[in-house]
Every structure is written in structure tokens, then in C-alpha cells.
Amino acid sequence: MAAARTLFPPRGVVARQSTDTVAAESPEAQAALEMIRARACVTLGRYRREMRRG
């Protein structure tokens, strides 16, 4: 007789630095993508502040 299995739904997913990667074929493209990603939030924040000011 097979044992009964109890399944629990996941609580959520957390992106960690070790799994938060971007793949690119060349080191230059990899560096560019990482820079864009790192600066995107800062740039978007500035844009939103400027839009609120009118």
C-alpha cells in the first residue's frame, strides 16, 4: 500500500541575488544588461518624480 502524500501550496517566491541573473553571450553584453538593470529603478524613480511635479 502506498503512503499518503500531503501537499502544501507555496507561500511565494523570493528572488535572491544568487538566482537573480541575466544571461548574455558576450561579457560586454552581460555587463551592459547588468548596468541597465541596476540603474533602471533609479531612472524610473526620477521620471515619476518629474511627472508628479508637472
C-alpha distance matrix in Angstrom:
0.0 3.8 6.6 9.2 12.4 15.8 18.7 22.3 25.3 27.8 30.9 33.2 34.4 37.2 39.4 40.4 43.4 41.4 39.6 42.6 44.2 46.3 46.3 49.6 50.9 54.0 54.6 57.4 55.2 52.5 55.2 56.6 53.3 52.6 56.1 55.8 52.5 53.9 57.1 55.8 54.9 58.3 60.1 58.3 59.0 62.7 62.7 61.2 63.8 66.6 65.5 65.4 69.0 70.1
3.8 0.0 3.8 6.5 9.0 12.6 15.2 18.9 21.8 24.2 27.4 29.5 30.7 33.5 35.6 36.7 39.7 37.7 35.8 38.8 40.4 42.5 42.6 45.9 47.3 50.4 50.9 53.7 51.5 48.8 51.4 52.9 49.5 48.8 52.3 52.0 48.7 50.1 53.3 52.0 51.1 54.5 56.3 54.5 55.3 58.9 59.0 57.5 60.1 62.9 61.8 61.8 65.4 66.5
6.6 3.8 0.0 3.8 6.4 9.7 12.8 16.2 19.5 21.8 24.7 27.1 28.5 31.1 33.5 34.4 37.6 35.7 34.1 37.0 39.0 41.3 41.6 45.1 46.7 49.7 49.9 52.7 50.5 47.7 50.1 51.6 48.2 47.2 50.7 50.5 47.0 48.2 51.4 50.2 49.1 52.4 54.4 52.6 53.1 56.8 57.0 55.5 57.9 60.8 59.8 59.7 63.2 64.5
9.2 6.5 3.8 0.0 3.8 6.7 9.9 13.3 16.5 19.2 22.1 24.6 26.4 29.2 31.8 33.1 36.4 34.9 33.1 35.7 37.9 40.2 40.8 44.3 46.2 49.2 49.4 51.9 49.6 46.8 49.1 50.4 47.0 46.0 49.3 48.9 45.4 46.6 49.6 48.2 47.0 50.4 52.3 50.3 50.8 54.5 54.6 52.9 55.3 58.3 57.1 56.9 60.4 61.7
12.4 9.0 6.4 3.8 0.0 3.8 6.4 9.9 13.1 15.6 18.6 21.0 22.6 25.5 28.1 29.4 32.7 31.3 29.4 32.0 34.2 36.5 37.2 40.8 42.8 45.7 45.9 48.3 46.0 43.2 45.5 46.7 43.2 42.3 45.5 45.1 41.6 42.8 45.8 44.5 43.2 46.6 48.5 46.6 47.1 50.8 50.9 49.3 51.7 54.6 53.5 53.3 56.9 58.2
15.8 12.6 9.7 6.7 3.8 0.0 3.8 6.7 10.2 12.9 15.5 18.2 20.3 23.2 26.1 27.5 31.0 30.0 28.1 30.5 33.1 35.5 36.5 40.2 42.5 45.2 45.3 47.5 45.2 42.3 44.4 45.5 42.0 40.8 44.0 43.5 39.9 40.9 43.8 42.4 40.9 44.2 46.2 44.2 44.5 48.2 48.4 46.6 48.9 51.9 50.8 50.4 54.0 55.4
18.7 15.2 12.8 9.9 6.4 3.8 0.0 3.8 6.7 9.5 12.4 14.9 16.9 20.0 22.8 24.6 28.1 27.3 25.2 27.3 29.9 32.2 33.3 37.0 39.4 42.1 42.2 44.3 41.9 39.0 41.1 42.1 38.5 37.5 40.6 40.0 36.4 37.6 40.4 38.8 37.4 40.8 42.7 40.6 41.0 44.8 44.9 43.1 45.5 48.4 47.3 47.0 50.6 51.9
22.3 18.9 16.2 13.3 9.9 6.7 3.8 0.0 3.8 6.5 8.9 11.7 14.2 17.2 20.4 22.2 25.9 25.4 23.5 25.4 28.2 30.6 32.2 35.9 38.5 41.1 41.0 42.9 40.4 37.5 39.4 40.2 36.7 35.5 38.4 37.7 34.1 35.0 37.8 36.2 34.6 37.8 39.9 37.7 37.9 41.7 41.9 40.0 42.3 45.3 44.2 43.8 47.3 48.7
25.3 21.8 19.5 16.5 13.1 10.2 6.7 3.8 0.0 3.8 6.5 8.8 11.5 14.9 18.0 20.3 24.0 23.9 21.6 23.1 26.0 28.2 29.9 33.5 36.3 38.9 38.8 40.5 37.9 35.1 37.0 37.6 33.9 32.9 35.7 34.8 31.1 32.3 34.8 33.1 31.4 34.8 36.7 34.4 34.7 38.4 38.5 36.5 38.9 41.9 40.7 40.4 43.9 45.2
27.8 24.2 21.8 19.2 15.6 12.9 9.5 6.5 3.8 0.0 3.8 5.4 7.9 11.1 14.3 16.5 20.3 20.3 18.1 19.5 22.5 24.9 26.8 30.5 33.4 35.8 35.5 37.2 34.7 31.8 33.5 34.2 30.6 29.4 32.1 31.4 27.7 28.7 31.3 29.8 28.1 31.4 33.4 31.3 31.6 35.4 35.6 33.8 36.2 39.1 38.2 37.9 41.4 42.8
30.9 27.4 24.7 22.1 18.6 15.5 12.4 8.9 6.5 3.8 0.0 3.8 7.2 9.7 13.3 15.6 19.3 20.0 18.2 19.2 22.5 25.1 27.4 31.1 34.3 36.4 35.8 37.2 34.8 31.8 33.1 33.7 30.2 28.7 31.2 30.4 26.7 27.3 29.8 28.3 26.3 29.4 31.6 29.4 29.3 33.1 33.6 31.6 33.7 36.8 36.0 35.4 38.8 40.5
33.2 29.5 27.1 24.6 21.0 18.2 14.9 11.7 8.8 5.4 3.8 0.0 3.8 6.7 10.1 12.8 16.5 17.3 15.2 15.8 19.2 21.5 24.0 27.6 30.9 32.9 32.4 33.6 31.2 28.3 29.6 30.1 26.5 25.2 27.6 26.8 23.0 23.8 26.3 24.7 22.9 26.1 28.2 26.1 26.2 30.0 30.4 28.6 30.9 33.9 33.1 32.8 36.2 37.8
34.4 30.7 28.5 26.4 22.6 20.3 16.9 14.2 11.5 7.9 7.2 3.8 0.0 3.8 6.6 9.5 13.1 13.8 11.5 12.1 15.4 17.9 20.4 24.0 27.3 29.2 28.6 30.0 27.6 24.7 26.0 26.6 23.1 21.7 24.3 23.7 20.0 20.8 23.6 22.2 20.7 24.0 26.1 24.3 24.7 28.4 28.9 27.5 29.9 32.8 32.2 32.3 35.6 37.1
37.2 33.5 31.1 29.2 25.5 23.2 20.0 17.2 14.9 11.1 9.7 6.7 3.8 0.0 3.8 6.2 9.8 11.2 9.6 9.9 13.6 16.4 19.3 22.9 26.2 27.8 26.7 28.0 25.9 22.8 23.7 24.5 21.3 19.3 21.8 21.5 17.8 18.1 21.0 20.1 18.4 21.4 23.9 22.5 22.7 26.3 27.1 26.0 28.0 31.0 30.9 31.0 34.0 35.8
39.4 35.6 33.5 31.8 28.1 26.1 22.8 20.4 18.0 14.3 13.3 10.1 6.6 3.8 0.0 3.8 6.8 8.4 6.6 6.2 9.9 12.8 15.8 19.3 22.7 24.1 23.0 24.2 22.2 19.0 19.9 20.8 17.6 15.7 18.3 18.2 14.5 14.9 18.1 17.4 16.2 19.3 21.6 20.6 21.2 24.6 25.5 24.8 26.9 29.7 29.8 30.2 33.1 34.8
40.4 36.7 34.4 33.1 29.4 27.5 24.6 22.2 20.3 16.5 15.6 12.8 9.5 6.2 3.8 0.0 3.8 5.4 5.4 5.8 9.4 12.9 15.8 19.3 22.4 23.4 21.8 23.4 21.9 18.4 19.0 20.5 17.7 15.1 17.8 18.4 14.9 14.6 18.1 18.2 17.2 19.7 22.3 22.0 22.3 25.4 26.8 26.5 28.2 31.0 31.5 31.9 34.6 36.5
43.4 39.7 37.6 36.4 32.7 31.0 28.1 25.9 24.0 20.3 19.3 16.5 13.1 9.8 6.8 3.8 0.0 3.8 5.5 4.9 7.6 11.2 14.1 17.2 20.3 20.8 18.8 20.3 19.2 15.6 15.8 17.6 15.3 12.3 14.9 16.2 13.0 12.3 16.0 16.8 16.2 18.3 21.0 21.2 21.6 24.4 26.0 26.2 27.8 30.3 31.2 31.9 34.2 36.2
41.4 37.7 35.7 34.9 31.3 30.0 27.3 25.4 23.9 20.3 20.0 17.3 13.8 11.2 8.4 5.4 3.8 0.0 3.8 5.7 7.4 11.1 13.2 16.5 19.1 19.9 18.1 20.3 19.3 15.6 16.4 18.7 16.4 13.8 16.8 18.3 15.4 15.2 18.9 19.7 19.6 21.8 24.2 24.5 25.2 27.9 29.3 29.6 31.4 33.8 34.6 35.4 37.8 39.7
39.6 35.8 34.1 33.1 29.4 28.1 25.2 23.5 21.6 18.1 18.2 15.2 11.5 9.6 6.6 5.4 5.5 3.8 0.0 3.8 5.8 9.3 11.4 15.0 17.9 19.3 18.2 20.3 18.6 15.1 16.6 18.4 15.5 13.6 17.0 17.8 14.7 15.3 19.0 19.0 19.0 21.8 23.8 23.6 24.7 27.7 28.6 28.8 30.9 33.2 33.6 34.6 37.2 38.8
42.6 38.8 37.0 35.7 32.0 30.5 27.3 25.4 23.1 19.5 19.2 15.8 12.1 9.9 6.2 5.8 4.9 5.7 3.8 0.0 3.8 7.1 10.2 13.6 16.9 18.0 16.8 18.3 16.4 13.0 14.2 15.5 12.4 10.5 13.7 14.2 10.9 11.8 15.3 15.3 15.4 18.2 20.1 19.9 21.2 24.0 24.9 25.2 27.4 29.6 30.0 31.2 33.7 35.2
44.2 40.4 39.0 37.9 34.2 33.1 29.9 28.2 26.0 22.5 22.5 19.2 15.4 13.6 9.9 9.4 7.6 7.4 5.8 3.8 0.0 3.8 6.6 9.9 13.1 14.3 13.2 14.9 13.0 9.6 11.3 12.8 9.9 8.5 12.2 12.9 10.3 11.7 15.2 15.3 16.4 19.0 20.4 20.7 22.4 24.8 25.5 26.3 28.6 30.4 31.0 32.5 34.9 36.2
46.3 42.5 41.3 40.2 36.5 35.5 32.2 30.6 28.2 24.9 25.1 21.5 17.9 16.4 12.8 12.9 11.2 11.1 9.3 7.1 3.8 0.0 3.8 6.6 10.2 11.6 11.2 12.4 9.9 7.0 9.5 10.3 7.2 7.2 10.9 11.1 9.3 11.6 14.6 14.4 16.2 18.8 19.5 19.9 22.2 24.3 24.6 25.7 28.3 29.6 30.0 32.0 34.3 35.2
46.3 42.6 41.6 40.8 37.2 36.5 33.3 32.2 29.9 26.8 27.4 24.0 20.4 19.3 15.8 15.8 14.1 13.2 11.4 10.2 6.6 3.8 0.0 3.8 6.9 9.1 9.7 11.4 8.9 6.7 10.1 11.2 8.8 9.7 13.3 13.5 12.5 14.9 17.6 17.5 19.7 22.1 22.5 23.0 25.5 27.5 27.5 28.9 31.5 32.7 33.0 35.1 37.4 38.1
49.6 45.9 45.1 44.3 40.8 40.2 37.0 35.9 33.5 30.5 31.1 27.6 24.0 22.9 19.3 19.3 17.2 16.5 15.0 13.6 9.9 6.6 3.8 0.0 3.8 5.7 7.3 8.6 6.0 5.1 8.9 9.6 8.2 10.1 13.0 13.3 13.4 15.8 18.0 18.1 20.8 22.9 22.8 23.7 26.5 28.0 27.9 29.7 32.3 33.0 33.4 35.9 37.9 38.4
50.9 47.3 46.7 46.2 42.8 42.5 39.4 38.5 36.3 33.4 34.3 30.9 27.3 26.2 22.7 22.4 20.3 19.1 17.9 16.9 13.1 10.2 6.9 3.8 0.0 3.8 6.9 8.7 7.1 7.4 10.8 11.8 11.3 13.2 15.8 16.4 16.9 19.2 21.2 21.5 24.4 26.3 26.0 27.1 29.9 31.2 31.1 33.1 35.6 36.1 36.6 39.2 41.2 41.5
54.0 50.4 49.7 49.2 45.7 45.2 42.1 41.1 38.9 35.8 36.4 32.9 29.2 27.8 24.1 23.4 20.8 19.9 19.3 18.0 14.3 11.6 9.1 5.7 3.8 0.0 3.8 5.4 5.3 6.2 8.7 10.0 10.7 12.4 14.4 15.5 16.6 18.4 20.2 21.0 24.1 25.5 25.2 26.8 29.5 30.4 30.5 32.8 35.1 35.4 36.3 39.0 40.6 41.0
54.6 50.9 49.9 49.4 45.9 45.3 42.2 41.0 38.8 35.5 35.8 32.4 28.6 26.7 23.0 21.8 18.8 18.1 18.2 16.8 13.2 11.2 9.7 7.3 6.9 3.8 0.0 3.8 5.5 4.9 6.1 8.6 9.9 10.5 12.3 14.2 15.3 16.4 18.3 19.8 22.6 23.7 23.8 25.7 28.1 28.9 29.5 31.8 33.8 34.3 35.5 38.0 39.4 40.2
57.4 53.7 52.7 51.9 48.3 47.5 44.3 42.9 40.5 37.2 37.2 33.6 30.0 28.0 24.2 23.4 20.3 20.3 20.3 18.3 14.9 12.4 11.4 8.6 8.7 5.4 3.8 0.0 3.8 5.4 5.2 6.2 8.6 9.9 10.6 12.3 14.2 15.4 16.6 18.1 21.2 21.9 21.6 23.8 26.3 26.7 27.2 29.8 31.6 31.8 33.1 35.8 37.0 37.6
55.2 51.5 50.5 49.6 46.0 45.2 41.9 40.4 37.9 34.7 34.8 31.2 27.6 25.9 22.2 21.9 19.2 19.3 18.6 16.4 13.0 9.9 8.9 6.0 7.1 5.3 5.5 3.8 0.0 3.8 5.4 5.0 6.1 8.5 9.8 10.5 12.2 14.1 15.4 16.1 19.4 20.6 20.1 21.7 24.5 25.3 25.3 27.7 30.0 30.2 31.1 33.8 35.3 35.8
52.5 48.8 47.7 46.8 43.2 42.3 39.0 37.5 35.1 31.8 31.8 28.3 24.7 22.8 19.0 18.4 15.6 15.6 15.1 13.0 9.6 7.0 6.7 5.1 7.4 6.2 4.9 5.4 3.8 0.0 3.8 5.5 5.2 6.2 8.7 10.0 10.6 12.2 14.4 15.3 18.1 19.6 19.7 21.3 23.7 24.9 25.3 27.4 29.5 30.2 31.2 33.6 35.3 36.1
55.2 51.4 50.1 49.1 45.5 44.4 41.1 39.4 37.0 33.5 33.1 29.6 26.0 23.7 19.9 19.0 15.8 16.4 16.6 14.2 11.3 9.5 10.1 8.9 10.8 8.7 6.1 5.2 5.4 3.8 0.0 3.8 5.5 5.1 6.2 8.6 9.9 10.5 12.3 14.1 16.8 17.6 17.9 20.0 22.2 22.9 23.8 26.1 27.8 28.5 29.9 32.2 33.6 34.6
56.6 52.9 51.6 50.4 46.7 45.5 42.1 40.2 37.6 34.2 33.7 30.1 26.6 24.5 20.8 20.5 17.6 18.7 18.4 15.5 12.8 10.3 11.2 9.6 11.8 10.0 8.6 6.2 5.0 5.5 3.8 0.0 3.8 5.5 5.1 6.2 8.6 9.9 10.7 11.9 15.2 15.9 15.5 17.6 20.1 20.6 21.1 23.6 25.5 25.8 27.0 29.6 31.0 31.7
53.3 49.5 48.2 47.0 43.2 42.0 38.5 36.7 33.9 30.6 30.2 26.5 23.1 21.3 17.6 17.7 15.3 16.4 15.5 12.4 9.9 7.2 8.8 8.2 11.3 10.7 9.9 8.6 6.1 5.2 5.5 3.8 0.0 3.8 5.4 5.1 6.1 8.5 10.0 10.3 13.4 15.0 14.8 16.1 18.8 20.0 20.2 22.2 24.5 25.2 26.0 28.4 30.2 30.9
52.6 48.8 47.2 46.0 42.3 40.8 37.5 35.5 32.9 29.4 28.7 25.2 21.7 19.3 15.7 15.1 12.3 13.8 13.6 10.5 8.5 7.2 9.7 10.1 13.2 12.4 10.5 9.9 8.5 6.2 5.1 5.5 3.8 0.0 3.8 5.5 5.1 6.1 8.6 9.9 12.3 13.6 14.4 15.9 18.0 19.3 20.2 22.0 24.0 25.0 26.2 28.3 30.0 31.1
56.1 52.3 50.7 49.3 45.5 44.0 40.6 38.4 35.7 32.1 31.2 27.6 24.3 21.8 18.3 17.8 14.9 16.8 17.0 13.7 12.2 10.9 13.3 13.0 15.8 14.4 12.3 10.6 9.8 8.7 6.2 5.1 5.4 3.8 0.0 3.8 5.4 5.1 6.1 8.4 11.0 11.5 11.9 14.2 16.1 16.8 17.9 20.2 21.7 22.5 24.1 26.2 27.5 28.7
55.8 52.0 50.5 48.9 45.1 43.5 40.0 37.7 34.8 31.4 30.4 26.8 23.7 21.5 18.2 18.4 16.2 18.3 17.8 14.2 12.9 11.1 13.5 13.3 16.4 15.5 14.2 12.3 10.5 10.0 8.6 6.2 5.1 5.5 3.8 0.0 3.8 5.5 5.3 5.8 9.2 10.2 9.7 11.5 14.1 14.9 15.3 17.6 19.6 20.2 21.3 23.7 25.3 26.1
52.5 48.7 47.0 45.4 41.6 39.9 36.4 34.1 31.1 27.7 26.7 23.0 20.0 17.8 14.5 14.9 13.0 15.4 14.7 10.9 10.3 9.3 12.5 13.4 16.9 16.6 15.3 14.2 12.2 10.6 9.9 8.6 6.1 5.1 5.4 3.8 0.0 3.8 5.5 5.3 7.6 9.7 10.2 11.1 13.3 15.1 15.7 17.2 19.4 20.6 21.5 23.5 25.4 26.6
53.9 50.1 48.2 46.6 42.8 40.9 37.6 35.0 32.3 28.7 27.3 23.8 20.8 18.1 14.9 14.6 12.3 15.2 15.3 11.8 11.7 11.6 14.9 15.8 19.2 18.4 16.4 15.4 14.1 12.2 10.5 9.9 8.5 6.1 5.1 5.5 3.8 0.0 3.8 5.8 6.9 8.0 9.6 11.3 12.5 14.1 15.6 17.1 18.6 20.1 21.5 23.2 24.8 26.4
57.1 53.3 51.4 49.6 45.8 43.8 40.4 37.8 34.8 31.3 29.8 26.3 23.6 21.0 18.1 18.1 16.0 18.9 19.0 15.3 15.2 14.6 17.6 18.0 21.2 20.2 18.3 16.6 15.4 14.4 12.3 10.7 10.0 8.6 6.1 5.3 5.5 3.8 0.0 3.8 5.6 5.3 6.2 8.6 10.0 10.9 12.4 14.4 15.7 16.8 18.5 20.4 21.7 23.2
55.8 52.0 50.2 48.2 44.5 42.4 38.8 36.2 33.1 29.8 28.3 24.7 22.2 20.1 17.4 18.2 16.8 19.7 19.0 15.3 15.3 14.4 17.5 18.1 21.5 21.0 19.8 18.1 16.1 15.3 14.1 11.9 10.3 9.9 8.4 5.8 5.3 5.8 3.8 0.0 3.8 5.5 5.2 6.0 8.5 10.0 10.5 12.2 14.3 15.4 16.3 18.4 20.2 21.3
54.9 51.1 49.1 47.0 43.2 40.9 37.4 34.6 31.4 28.1 26.3 22.9 20.7 18.4 16.2 17.2 16.2 19.6 19.0 15.4 16.4 16.2 19.7 20.8 24.4 24.1 22.6 21.2 19.4 18.1 16.8 15.2 13.4 12.3 11.0 9.2 7.6 6.9 5.6 3.8 0.0 3.8 5.5 5.1 6.0 8.7 9.8 10.5 12.3 14.3 15.2 16.6 18.6 20.3
58.3 54.5 52.4 50.4 46.6 44.2 40.8 37.8 34.8 31.4 29.4 26.1 24.0 21.4 19.3 19.7 18.3 21.8 21.8 18.2 19.0 18.8 22.1 22.9 26.3 25.5 23.7 21.9 20.6 19.6 17.6 15.9 15.0 13.6 11.5 10.2 9.7 8.0 5.3 5.5 3.8 0.0 3.8 5.5 5.1 6.4 8.7 10.0 10.8 12.5 14.4 15.7 17.1 19.0
60.1 56.3 54.4 52.3 48.5 46.2 42.7 39.9 36.7 33.4 31.6 28.2 26.1 23.9 21.6 22.3 21.0 24.2 23.8 20.1 20.4 19.5 22.5 22.8 26.0 25.2 23.8 21.6 20.1 19.7 17.9 15.5 14.8 14.4 11.9 9.7 10.2 9.6 6.2 5.2 5.5 3.8 0.0 3.8 5.4 5.2 6.2 8.7 10.0 10.7 12.4 14.5 15.7 17.0
58.3 54.5 52.6 50.3 46.6 44.2 40.6 37.7 34.4 31.3 29.4 26.1 24.3 22.5 20.6 22.0 21.2 24.5 23.6 19.9 20.7 19.9 23.0 23.7 27.1 26.8 25.7 23.8 21.7 21.3 20.0 17.6 16.1 15.9 14.2 11.5 11.1 11.3 8.6 6.0 5.1 5.5 3.8 0.0 3.8 5.4 5.0 6.1 8.6 9.8 10.5 12.4 14.4 15.6
59.0 55.3 53.1 50.8 47.1 44.5 41.0 37.9 34.7 31.6 29.3 26.2 24.7 22.7 21.2 22.3 21.6 25.2 24.7 21.2 22.4 22.2 25.5 26.5 29.9 29.5 28.1 26.3 24.5 23.7 22.2 20.1 18.8 18.0 16.1 14.1 13.3 12.5 10.0 8.5 6.0 5.1 5.4 3.8 0.0 3.8 5.4 5.2 6.3 8.7 10.0 10.8 12.7 14.7
62.7 58.9 56.8 54.5 50.8 48.2 44.8 41.7 38.4 35.4 33.1 30.0 28.4 26.3 24.6 25.4 24.4 27.9 27.7 24.0 24.8 24.3 27.5 28.0 31.2 30.4 28.9 26.7 25.3 24.9 22.9 20.6 20.0 19.3 16.8 14.9 15.1 14.1 10.9 10.0 8.7 6.4 5.2 5.4 3.8 0.0 3.8 5.5 5.2 6.2 8.6 10.0 10.9 12.8
62.7 59.0 57.0 54.6 50.9 48.4 44.9 41.9 38.5 35.6 33.6 30.4 28.9 27.1 25.5 26.8 26.0 29.3 28.6 24.9 25.5 24.6 27.5 27.9 31.1 30.5 29.5 27.2 25.3 25.3 23.8 21.1 20.2 20.2 17.9 15.3 15.7 15.6 12.4 10.5 9.8 8.7 6.2 5.0 5.4 3.8 0.0 3.8 5.5 5.2 6.2 8.7 10.1 10.9
61.2 57.5 55.5 52.9 49.3 46.6 43.1 40.0 36.5 33.8 31.6 28.6 27.5 26.0 24.8 26.5 26.2 29.6 28.8 25.2 26.3 25.7 28.9 29.7 33.1 32.8 31.8 29.8 27.7 27.4 26.1 23.6 22.2 22.0 20.2 17.6 17.2 17.1 14.4 12.2 10.5 10.0 8.7 6.1 5.2 5.5 3.8 0.0 3.8 5.4 5.1 6.3 8.8 10.1
63.8 60.1 57.9 55.3 51.7 48.9 45.5 42.3 38.9 36.2 33.7 30.9 29.9 28.0 26.9 28.2 27.8 31.4 30.9 27.4 28.6 28.3 31.5 32.3 35.6 35.1 33.8 31.6 30.0 29.5 27.8 25.5 24.5 24.0 21.7 19.6 19.4 18.6 15.7 14.3 12.3 10.8 10.0 8.6 6.3 5.2 5.5 3.8 0.0 3.8 5.5 5.2 6.5 9.0
66.6 62.9 60.8 58.3 54.6 51.9 48.4 45.3 41.9 39.1 36.8 33.9 32.8 31.0 29.7 31.0 30.3 33.8 33.2 29.6 30.4 29.6 32.7 33.0 36.1 35.4 34.3 31.8 30.2 30.2 28.5 25.8 25.2 25.0 22.5 20.2 20.6 20.1 16.8 15.4 14.3 12.5 10.7 9.8 8.7 6.2 5.2 5.4 3.8 0.0 3.8 5.4 5.2 6.6
65.5 61.8 59.8 57.1 53.5 50.8 47.3 44.2 40.7 38.2 36.0 33.1 32.2 30.9 29.8 31.5 31.2 34.6 33.6 30.0 31.0 30.0 33.0 33.4 36.6 36.3 35.5 33.1 31.1 31.2 29.9 27.0 26.0 26.2 24.1 21.3 21.5 21.5 18.5 16.3 15.2 14.4 12.4 10.5 10.0 8.6 6.2 5.1 5.5 3.8 0.0 3.8 5.4 5.3
65.4 61.8 59.7 56.9 53.3 50.4 47.0 43.8 40.4 37.9 35.4 32.8 32.3 31.0 30.2 31.9 31.9 35.4 34.6 31.2 32.5 32.0 35.1 35.9 39.2 39.0 38.0 35.8 33.8 33.6 32.2 29.6 28.4 28.3 26.2 23.7 23.5 23.2 20.4 18.4 16.6 15.7 14.5 12.4 10.8 10.0 8.7 6.3 5.2 5.4 3.8 0.0 3.8 5.4
69.0 65.4 63.2 60.4 56.9 54.0 50.6 47.3 43.9 41.4 38.8 36.2 35.6 34.0 33.1 34.6 34.2 37.8 37.2 33.7 34.9 34.3 37.4 37.9 41.2 40.6 39.4 37.0 35.3 35.3 33.6 31.0 30.2 30.0 27.5 25.3 25.4 24.8 21.7 20.2 18.6 17.1 15.7 14.4 12.7 10.9 10.1 8.8 6.5 5.2 5.4 3.8 0.0 3.8
70.1 66.5 64.5 61.7 58.2 55.4 51.9 48.7 45.2 42.8 40.5 37.8 37.1 35.8 34.8 36.5 36.2 39.7 38.8 35.2 36.2 35.2 38.1 38.4 41.5 41.0 40.2 37.6 35.8 36.1 34.6 31.7 30.9 31.1 28.7 26.1 26.6 26.4 23.2 21.3 20.3 19.0 17.0 15.6 14.7 12.8 10.9 10.1 9.0 6.6 5.3 5.4 3.8 0.0
